[in-house]
């Protein structure tokens, strides 16, 4: 039986319906509905701008958040409205079209929080909790005992024969003293506790017993202080983890310090070759505070004395992620002997995040002076505070290897949460 072909009218109706749905999906109203978050997090007095488009209306039925037309003349024809959080607490916004409710949005308003922004160069000296294996190697005259018992690069050695491991030198002494006696080795891999038996091997080149592994127990470098919290005495810095250069492993914290540092030289960044701030801090060794936490969102600890900022001596209010927007901003950083300076940047992308995560925003350096000095963002500037609309909104984290004028920033929300964990 011959299948009946759809009529021209039916095909036309179908095509028209598909076109209508496609156009509706990309209409300003649908785009507003898709991009309007379910929850907005602000602090008292912080402003947020939304582009509603034609016909949509946003209001706060119970108050708590003031909604008004944008004062920016260039945005008024786009239906822009400004939200200003007036009182702390939770309230609700209603998005509607011609009186028909379309979406309800929860607004969480936190009391105003003020921090002392950083920007000062700091030295970072970290001693690991345990001993990190960065590689295994054969002994002259035999296989690597470490490899033979299952140990590999990235493992963190915790205890040997019941003794807590605190340094590479201590580990070497324990192994040499044991001779050929089997030793119980306790270690961690990706957070999992493991146990094995290590039998040291005789290295014929030295005549001593060894385990056949390259290990590391400390690291040091230069970074930037992000903020100091006068309410708790805690600080945040770097905006990213301290990792081992060979394994990429996030180093566990045994103990550590942040120290006063002087920038003595700058290696300018170029495409494909990130630059670097070179600092001096171990010779004088003026300790500023301890290191208690090293995570993918930076390093955290307590400072020995209250930090000060010459540009913001009274501190600055924070701005939570919902209020961060594309456009002009500044960073505070120390890149030479002239000390702390503010430099112009532009936030080119803001990533919606509902849980702590790196790469919150993309920034681009626009300041001619900073571009002349460093070429953009260089290693050692990680942690530089980002300020927008008179509020501290986050910190610089990474540079784009392909373009040193650009990099990532981290929301202040996530850094504050991390500082409260220590």
N, C-alpha and C positions, 0 to 999 in steps of 0.2 A: 504494500500500500504506500502510495506516495505521500511523504511528509508535507504538511501544509506550511508554506512559508509565511512568516509574520507579515502583516499588511504594512504598507508604507506609513499609514497613520500611527500604527503601534510602534514602529521603529522610531518615528519622529518624536512620539511622546517619551519613549525611553531615553533617547538622546537628550531631549530637553530636560528630563528629570535628572539625568546624570550631570548635565552642565549646571543645573541649578544647585545640586548638592555640592559640586566642586566649587562653584563661586561662593556658596554660603560658607564653606569651610574656610575660605581665605578672606571672608568679609571682615571688616574691622571689628564688628561685634563678636564674631566667633574667635578672632584672635585675642580680643580682650578677655573673653571667658577662659580661653586656654592658658593665657599667661598670668591671669590674676591668681595669686597664691591662696591656698586654703588658710594659711596662718601668716601673720605679719608680726615680726618682733622688732620693737622700737624701744628707745629710752625716752623719758620725759623730755619734751621740747624738741625731739628729733622730727624732722620733716621727711615725708615721702611723696613723690610725684607719680601719678598714674595718667596714662593717655587713654581715655575712655572711648574716643571716637564719637560719632554723631548718635544722639538719641538715648544713650545710656546715662544712668543717674546713680551716684554713689552717696550714701548717707549713713550716719551713725545714729540709729533710732534711740538708743539709750544714752547718748552722749559719751564722754570720755575721750573722744577723738574729734577734733574739729576738721570739717571738710569744706574747702572753699575753692573757687576757681583759681587757676594758676596765675601768679603775678608776672610770669614770663610771657611777654607779648607774642613771642615767636611760637609758643605752644598753645595759645588759646584756641586757634582754629582746629586743633586736634582734640579738643575736648579735654584738655589737661586739668586735673584737680590736684590740690595739695592737701595732704593729711598732716596734722600736727598733733602729736600725742600730748594730752594735757595732764592727765592724772594716771598714776601707777595702777595697775590692775589689768583685768581682762575685759574687753568689750567686743562689740560686733559691728561690722559694716554690712550694709545690704546693697547689692548691685541689682538694679532693676531697669526695665525698658517699658516706658509708658505706664508705670505703676505696677507692672507685672514682675514679681521677684524672680531673679535668675540665679543668684548665688549669694551665699552668706560667707563672710570672711571673719575669722577670729583675729583680734588684735591683742597682742600681749605687750603691755607697756611696763618696762622695768623702771625703778627709781633711778634718777640720774647718778651715774658713776663717773668719778673723776680719777684719772691716772696721771702720773708724771711720765710723759713720753721720753723714750730713750734717744738713740741716734749716736751715742758715744761708742767708739771702738773699744772692744774688750778682748782680752786674751782668754782662751778656753783651754783648761788643762783637765783632762778626764782620765781617771784610773778605772779600769774595767772591774766588774764584779766577776772574779774568776779570770781565766786566761783564754784568749781567743786564738783558735787555730787558723792560720792564714794559708797553710799549705802543708803537705807531707813530702818527705824526701827520703830516698834510700840512703842507707849507711854504706860506707865503703866496706865491702865484704858481705853485704846482706840486705834483705828487704827492709822497708820501713816498719818497725814494730807498731807504730801508730796506725798505719794503713792496714796492717795484718789483723788488728783487733777491731777494725771498723771505724776508726776515727777519721774524719775528713774536714776539709776547709769549711769554716763557718761554725764549727762546734765550739762551745764554751766549756772549758774544763773547770770543774768546781772543786772536786776533792780527789786526792790521791792517797790511797792507803789510810783513809780516815783523817787526813790533814787538809784543812781548807787551803785552797790555792789562792795566793795573793799577788804573785809576780812571776814573770818568766824565769828570773834567776832562782827563785825558790823551787820552781818545778824542776829545773835542771839539776839542782843539788839533790833533791829527793830521788830522782831517777838514777843519778850517778852513784848515790850511796846504796841503792837497792841491789845493784849488780844484776844478776840474772833472776832474782827473785820475782815471781809474778806479783803484780800490784793491782788492787781493786781501784778502778778509775770511774768516777762519777762525773757525768757531763750532761750538757743540754744541747738539744738540736731543735730549732724552730719552736722553742718553748717547752719541749717534751723532755722530761728527766730520763736519762738512760744510764746503764751501768755495763762495763765490760772489764776484761782482765788484760792488763798491759804487761808484757814481759820485755824489759829493756834489752837492747841489742848492743853488742860491742862494736864500736866504730874503730876500725883498724887504723884510720888516719890519725886519731887522737889517743887511742888506747883507753878511752872512757866509755861508759855505758850511756846510751842516749835513747830517746823515743822516736827519733826520725820525724820531727814535725817543726815547722816554723810557727812561732807563737808571738803574740803581742799582748801587752798588758796596759798600754796607755796611748794617748794621742794628745796633740796640742795644735792650736790654730787660732786664727783671728776671726771675729764675728762682730755683730752689732747688737747692742742692747735695744729691746723693743719697748718695754715699759717697766715702771716700778709702781707697785700698788701701795700707797701710804697707809691704807687700812689694815693690810696684812703683813707688810714688810717683804712681800714676795716680788719676784721679777720674772720676765719672759725674755727670751733672746733667740736669735737665729731664724725661727719660723720653720725649721726643718731639723731632722735628726743628725747627730754626729754619727757617721758611719765609717766602717773600716774601708780604706782605699783599695784593698786587694779583694775583699770578699763582698763588699756592699752591705755587710751585716750591720744592723743598728746596734751600737755598743751598749752593753749593760753598764749601769753606774755602780761602781764600788764606792768611790768618792771622787770629788772633783771641785774645782774652784773656777770662778770667773775673776779675771785680774785686770787692773788698769793697763791700757795699751796705748802706745804711740804709733801712728802710721808713719813709716819712714820712707816708703816708696810705693809707686803705683805702676802696675803693668796694665796698660790699656787693653780693653777688650776689642776683638775683631771678629768678623764672621768666621765661625768654625774654631775660634780660639778664645775661650773665655779669659778675661783679664783677672787680676788679683790685687788685693791690698796686702802689702807686706808690713807687718807690725813687729814691735819690740815690746815684750812684756815679762819674759822670764828672768831677765837680769835684775830688774828692780823688784819684781814680784810683790806688787801691792795688791793684796787680796780684797776683792769687793764683796764676794759672797760665795755660797756653796752651790753645787749642782746636785739636785736630788732626783730629777727626772729627765730622761732623754727619750723623746718620742718623735714620730714622724711630723709632729707639729711644733717642734722646737725643744729647747732646754729650759728648765724651770728650777727655781730654788729660792733661797732667802738671802737678802743682802745684809751685810754687817752694819751698814749705816744708811740713812735715807739718801736716795739718789736725787740729784738736782739737774734741772734743765734750764740753761740760761735764756732760751727762747720762750719757754713756758714755765716760769718759776712757780705759778699757782696751779699748775696742772692743766688738764684739758678734759672735757666730757667725752665719753665714748659714743660711737655711733654703731648700732647693731646692724646686722647684714641686710635687713629689709630696707634700710635707708641708703645703702650704698648704691651709687648709680654711675653710669658712664659720664665722662667729662673731666674737667681739670681737677687736680689734687696736688699735694706736695709730699715729699719724703724728707725725713731728717736723717742726715748721715755725716760721718767724719771720714773724709777721703784724703786728707793731707794735714800738714802742720797748722793750718788755719783753724782747725777745730770744727765744732758742730755747725752745720749750715742747713738751710732749707732749700730744696731744689724742686723745680716744677716737673710734674709728670702728667700724663693723661690716663685715666682708666678707660680702656677700650672694650672690655667685656666683663660682665658680672655673671657669675655662674650661680644659679639657684642651688642652695644646699640646705637640707633639713637635718643633717647630722654632721659631726666633725669630719672634715676631709681637707686635704691640701688642694692647691690650685683653685682658690676661691674666686680670683679675678685675674685679669691680664692687664698689665700696665706698660706704658711706653714712656721713656724719658724724653722730655722736650726741652729741658733746660740747657741752653748753649754752653754755659760754664761747666756743667757736669759732663756733658758730652765731650768737651775739650779735655777735661782732666782724666776721665776714665773710659770714654767711649760708650758709656751707658751704665749697665749694672755689671759689677765684677764680684768675684768671690771675696768675701769679707764684708760686703754690704748686706748680706742676708740678715734679716732682723730689723732693718731700717723701718721706723714707723711710717705709716701712710696716714695723712690727714686730709680730710675732705669736709667742706662746709663747717670748718671750725671744730671738727670732732675727730678723735682717733679711731680709725675704722679697721686697722690691721697692720700688717708688716710685709715687707718684701721677703720672698723665699728663694726663688731660683731665677736664673737668667736663661734666655733662649740661646742655645749654642749657635744657632744659625743667624741670630740677630741680637747682638748685645744691648741694643737700645730697648729691647722688650724683655719682660719676665713675668713671673707669677707673684701674686700676693695672697695672704691668708687673712680671713676675717678675724677681727678682735674677739668675736663671740667664742670661737674655738680656743683661742689662746687663754682667755679668762677661765674657761672650763678646765683646761689642762693645769693652770696654775693652782686651782683649788684641789687638785688630786694629791698634791705632794703632802 
